[in-house]
Amino acid sequence: MVQGWDFKKKEPISGKAKKGNEVSLMSAKKSGAEMTESAFGASISSVVDEHPQDTSDAEKVAIARFNSHIGESVTGEGKNVWAYPL
């Protein structure tokens, strides 16, 4: 969720991202959001360091941050098993 304040209209601005806003499933059958929810339950994240101009802008920022978090949730490391001793 992204929240802000419209100083001219003196009202809150907010935008949300949710399952289905993923840019890519990266060849998976489930989205990162679905896998996370099945493992840990529902969660909410709020963005407080953005200054959206309007609701549309807030929603775009929320979706971008959502997709960024999904991409960061997939990590890994490897080891060279073919290394020969000297």
Secondary structure, DSSP 8 states (H G I E B T S, - for coil): -EEEEETTTTEEEEE---TT--S--TT-SS-HHHHHHHHH------B-S---SSHHHHHHHHHHHHHHHHHHT-------TT----
